[in-house]
Amino acid sequence: MAEFLRVASVAEIPDPGKLLVDVDGELVALFHVEGRFYAIDDVCTHDGGPLVDGELSGYKIACPRHGAKFDIRTGAALTMPAVRPTRAHEVKVENDGLWVRLGTDVGQPGRAADFQSYAPTNTKVFPPAVAPTASPSGAGTAIPSVAATVTPATPATPSAIGAASEDAVREWLKSVIDPELFVNIVDLGLIYGVTLSPAADAPEKQHVAIDMTMTSPACPAGPQLIADTKRAVGSREGIAAVEVRIVMDPPWTPDRMTDAARDQLGIF
C-alpha cells in the first residue's frame, strides 16, 4: 500500500479552495471544503482536462473544457459528458501539514459506501433476468436465452421513412450509438447539419454531407462514430456517397442534448 506523503500546509488552501499538488509524480487536485480536505486525480475522465482549473461549487468540481462534474469526496462522475469516475485519494492533517496517500481504485476501502451514494445514474441498463421455465418434455428446466427475452429494434427502411431528405437522414442516424454513452448521436446533439445534393457521377442519386461534432476534440470513439455514420446513411437506397465533416466550432456542450437523451442518462 502507498504511504502518506506531505504535499502542502493547511494554510495554503482557503476554505473553500483548491490546490494542484504533486504526489509521488502524479498530479492531484486537493480541495478544502467546510473544514475538511479531499483529493482526487486532476484528470477529467471524459477527455483528460485539468479539474483543478474548473469551478468548485460545494462538493462538485466542473471540468473547464466541457462542464463534466465530479464529486470531490469520491471522484464519482456526476454529469455528462463524463461517465467514469476519477480516482480518489486519502487525506490526513498532521502537524499543520496535508498528507495524501494515493489510492489504487475508486472503490478503495473506506470509500466504497460513499461511491455508491454518489454513483452516476448514466449507466447502461440491462434487461431484467427472466425466471426459468419448465421444458416441454418435463425433463428439466429450460433457461431462456437473452435473445428470447429481448426484442431487438427493427432498423428503419427507406421505404418506411420516405425518399432521402434531411429529416430522413437524421432519422437514419439515430441508429448510430455512442459506444460510451449508449445514446444515439442525434439525441446527443452531435449532428450540426445535413446537406443533400445530386451526385456528380449519378444525378439520380444523392450526395450527403453531414456536419458532425464530437464531445471533445480527442474523443476516442471518433473514428468509430464516423465509420458508423457513413454506413448508416450510405447503405440506403438512393445514396451515392456520404461525406462526414468534423466541426468543432461551436464546441459541443450537454445543452445540445434532447430531453430524451437526458432522460436516458438520468440527467434532470
C-alpha positions as CSV (number, residue, x, y, z in Angstrom):
1,M,0.0,0.0,0.0
2,A,1.2,3.5,-0.8
3,E,2.4,5.7,2.0
4,F,1.1,9.1,3.1
5,L,3.2,11.9,1.7
6,R,3.3,15.5,2.8
7,V,2.1,17.7,-0.1
8,A,1.2,21.1,1.4
9,S,0.4,23.0,4.5
10,V,-3.1,23.6,5.8
11,A,-2.6,27.4,5.4
12,E,-2.1,27.1,1.7
13,I,-5.7,26.3,0.9
14,P,-8.5,28.6,1.9
15,D,-12.0,27.2,2.7
16,P,-13.4,26.7,0.2
17,G,-10.4,26.3,-2.0
18,K,-8.3,24.0,-4.2
19,L,-4.7,23.4,-5.0
20,L,-2.8,21.3,-7.5
21,V,-0.1,19.2,-5.9
22,D,2.4,16.5,-6.9
23,V,2.1,13.2,-5.1
24,D,4.9,10.9,-5.9
25,G,5.0,12.1,-9.5
26,E,1.2,12.2,-10.0
27,L,-0.9,15.4,-10.3
28,V,-3.6,15.5,-7.7
29,A,-6.3,18.1,-7.1
30,L,-6.6,18.9,-3.4
31,F,-9.8,20.6,-2.0
32,H,-10.7,22.3,1.3
33,V,-14.5,22.5,1.9
34,E,-16.3,23.1,5.1
35,G,-13.3,22.3,7.2
36,R,-12.4,19.0,5.5
37,F,-9.9,18.1,2.9
38,Y,-10.3,15.9,-0.2
39,A,-8.1,14.7,-3.0
40,I,-8.8,13.3,-6.5
41,D,-6.8,12.9,-9.7
42,D,-6.5,16.1,-11.6
43,V,-8.0,14.4,-14.7
44,C,-11.4,14.6,-16.2
45,T,-12.2,11.1,-17.4
46,H,-14.0,12.5,-20.4
47,D,-11.0,14.0,-22.2
48,G,-8.2,14.4,-19.7
49,G,-9.0,18.1,-18.8
50,P,-7.4,19.5,-15.6
51,L,-10.1,19.5,-12.9
52,V,-8.3,21.9,-10.6
53,D,-8.8,24.7,-13.2
54,G,-12.6,24.3,-13.0
55,E,-15.3,25.9,-10.9
56,L,-15.7,24.5,-7.4
57,S,-19.3,24.6,-6.1
58,G,-19.8,22.8,-2.8
59,Y,-18.5,19.3,-3.2
60,K,-18.6,19.4,-7.0
61,I,-15.8,20.4,-9.4
62,A,-16.6,21.1,-13.0
63,C,-14.1,20.4,-15.8
64,P,-13.3,23.7,-17.5
65,R,-13.4,22.1,-21.0
66,H,-16.9,20.6,-21.3
67,G,-18.5,21.0,-17.9
68,A,-18.4,17.4,-16.7
69,K,-18.8,17.5,-12.9
70,F,-17.2,15.2,-10.3
71,D,-17.7,14.7,-6.6
72,I,-14.5,15.8,-4.8
73,R,-15.2,13.4,-2.0
74,T,-15.4,10.2,-4.0
75,G,-14.3,11.0,-7.6
76,A,-17.7,9.9,-8.9
77,A,-18.7,11.4,-12.3
78,L,-21.9,13.3,-11.7
79,T,-22.8,14.8,-15.1
80,M,-22.3,14.4,-18.8
81,P,-20.1,14.1,-20.8
82,A,-18.1,12.1,-18.2
83,V,-19.4,8.7,-17.4
84,R,-16.4,7.2,-15.5
85,P,-15.2,8.2,-12.0
86,T,-11.8,9.7,-11.4
87,R,-9.5,8.3,-8.7
88,A,-9.9,9.5,-5.2
89,H,-7.2,9.6,-2.5
90,E,-7.0,9.6,1.3
91,V,-6.0,12.9,3.0
92,K,-5.0,13.5,6.6
93,V,-3.9,16.5,8.6
94,E,-0.8,16.2,10.7
95,N,1.4,18.9,12.3
96,D,-0.4,21.6,10.2
97,G,0.5,19.7,7.1
98,L,-1.6,17.9,4.5
99,W,-0.7,14.4,3.7
100,V,-2.0,12.3,0.8
101,R,-1.9,8.6,0.2
102,L,-2.5,7.6,-3.4
103,G,-5.5,5.3,-4.0
104,T,-5.4,2.4,-6.4
105,D,-9.1,2.4,-7.2
106,V,-12.2,4.5,-6.6
107,G,-13.5,1.5,-4.7
108,Q,-10.7,1.5,-2.2
109,P,-11.5,0.6,1.5
110,G,-13.3,3.4,3.4
111,R,-14.8,4.9,0.2
112,A,-17.0,2.2,-1.2
113,A,-20.1,3.3,0.6
114,D,-19.6,6.9,-0.4
115,F,-19.1,5.9,-4.0
116,Q,-22.4,4.0,-4.0
117,S,-24.2,7.0,-2.6
118,Y,-22.8,9.4,-5.2
119,A,-22.6,7.0,-8.2
120,P,-23.7,8.5,-11.5
121,T,-27.1,7.3,-12.9
122,N,-25.9,7.5,-16.5
123,T,-25.0,3.8,-16.9
124,K,-26.4,1.3,-19.3
125,V,-29.4,-0.6,-18.1
126,F,-29.7,-4.2,-19.0
127,P,-33.0,-6.1,-19.2
128,P,-34.1,-8.0,-16.0
129,A,-33.4,-11.6,-15.7
130,V,-36.3,-13.9,-16.8
131,A,-37.3,-16.8,-14.5
132,P,-36.6,-20.3,-15.8
133,T,-39.5,-22.1,-17.4
134,A,-40.2,-25.8,-17.5
135,S,-39.2,-27.6,-20.7
136,P,-42.0,-29.1,-22.8
137,S,-40.7,-32.6,-22.2
138,G,-40.6,-32.1,-18.4
139,A,-37.1,-33.4,-18.4
140,G,-35.7,-30.4,-16.7
141,T,-35.7,-26.6,-16.6
142,A,-35.1,-24.6,-19.7
143,I,-33.1,-21.4,-19.3
144,P,-34.3,-18.8,-21.8
145,S,-31.6,-17.1,-23.8
146,V,-31.1,-13.4,-23.9
147,A,-32.3,-13.3,-27.5
148,A,-35.6,-14.8,-26.4
149,T,-36.2,-12.1,-23.8
150,V,-35.0,-9.0,-25.6
151,T,-36.7,-7.9,-28.8
152,P,-34.2,-6.0,-30.9
153,A,-35.2,-2.8,-32.6
154,T,-36.1,-3.2,-36.3
155,P,-34.0,-0.8,-38.3
156,A,-36.0,1.7,-40.3
157,T,-36.0,1.2,-44.0
158,P,-36.0,3.9,-46.7
159,S,-39.5,2.9,-47.8
160,A,-40.7,3.3,-44.2
161,I,-39.2,6.8,-43.9
162,G,-39.6,8.0,-47.5
163,A,-37.2,9.4,-50.0
164,A,-33.8,10.8,-49.0
165,S,-34.2,14.2,-47.2
166,E,-32.6,15.9,-44.3
167,D,-35.3,14.6,-41.9
168,A,-34.8,11.1,-43.3
169,V,-31.1,11.2,-42.9
170,R,-31.4,12.4,-39.3
171,E,-33.8,9.5,-38.6
172,W,-31.3,7.0,-40.1
173,L,-28.5,8.5,-38.0
174,K,-30.4,7.6,-34.8
175,S,-29.2,4.0,-35.4
176,V,-25.6,5.3,-34.6
177,I,-25.0,4.8,-30.9
178,D,-22.2,6.4,-28.9
179,P,-20.2,3.4,-27.6
180,E,-19.6,5.0,-24.2
181,L,-22.9,6.7,-23.5
182,F,-25.3,4.3,-25.3
183,V,-27.2,7.3,-26.7
184,N,-27.7,7.9,-30.4
185,I,-25.7,10.8,-32.0
186,V,-28.8,12.8,-33.0
187,D,-30.2,13.0,-29.5
188,L,-26.7,13.7,-28.2
189,G,-26.6,16.8,-30.4
190,L,-23.6,15.8,-32.4
191,I,-25.2,16.5,-35.8
192,Y,-24.8,20.1,-36.7
193,G,-26.1,20.0,-40.3
194,V,-27.2,17.7,-43.2
195,T,-26.9,18.8,-46.9
196,L,-28.1,16.8,-49.8
197,S,-27.2,17.4,-53.5
198,P,-27.3,15.3,-56.7
199,A,-24.2,13.2,-57.1
200,A,-21.9,14.3,-59.8
201,D,-21.5,10.9,-61.4
202,A,-25.0,9.7,-60.7
203,P,-27.5,12.6,-60.8
204,E,-30.4,10.3,-59.9
205,K,-28.8,9.6,-56.5
206,Q,-27.9,11.9,-53.6
207,H,-24.5,13.0,-52.2
208,V,-25.0,13.6,-48.4
209,A,-22.7,15.9,-46.5
210,I,-23.0,15.7,-42.7
211,D,-21.5,18.3,-40.4
212,M,-20.8,16.4,-37.2
213,T,-19.0,17.3,-33.9
214,M,-17.6,15.2,-31.0
215,T,-18.0,15.7,-27.3
216,S,-14.3,16.5,-27.2
217,P,-11.5,17.1,-29.8
218,A,-9.7,13.9,-28.7
219,C,-12.9,11.7,-28.4
220,P,-11.6,8.1,-28.6
221,A,-14.8,7.0,-30.2
222,G,-14.5,9.5,-33.0
223,P,-13.3,7.1,-35.8
224,Q,-16.0,4.5,-34.9
225,L,-18.7,7.2,-34.9
226,I,-17.6,8.5,-38.3
227,A,-17.5,5.0,-39.8
228,D,-20.9,4.1,-38.4
229,T,-22.4,7.4,-39.7
230,K,-21.2,6.6,-43.2
231,R,-22.6,3.1,-43.1
232,A,-25.9,4.2,-41.6
233,V,-26.6,6.6,-44.5
234,G,-24.5,5.1,-47.3
235,S,-26.3,1.8,-47.2
236,R,-29.7,3.4,-48.0
237,E,-31.3,3.3,-51.4
238,G,-30.7,6.4,-53.5
239,I,-27.5,7.5,-51.7
240,A,-24.4,7.7,-53.9
241,A,-21.8,8.9,-51.3
242,V,-21.6,10.2,-47.8
243,E,-19.2,12.9,-46.6
244,V,-18.7,13.5,-42.9
245,R,-17.2,16.8,-42.0
246,I,-16.0,17.2,-38.4
247,V,-16.8,20.6,-36.9
248,M,-15.6,21.8,-33.5
249,D,-17.0,25.3,-33.6
250,P,-19.2,25.9,-31.7
251,P,-17.9,23.3,-29.3
252,W,-20.3,20.7,-28.0
253,T,-21.9,21.1,-24.6
254,P,-24.5,19.0,-22.8
255,D,-27.1,21.7,-23.6
256,R,-27.3,20.3,-27.1
257,M,-28.8,17.0,-25.9
258,T,-32.5,16.3,-26.4
259,D,-34.8,15.7,-23.4
260,A,-34.9,12.0,-24.5
261,A,-31.1,11.8,-24.1
262,R,-31.2,13.5,-20.7
263,D,-33.9,11.1,-19.5
264,Q,-31.9,8.1,-20.8
265,L,-28.8,9.3,-18.9
266,G,-30.6,10.2,-15.8
267,I,-29.9,14.0,-16.1
268,F,-32.8,16.1,-14.8
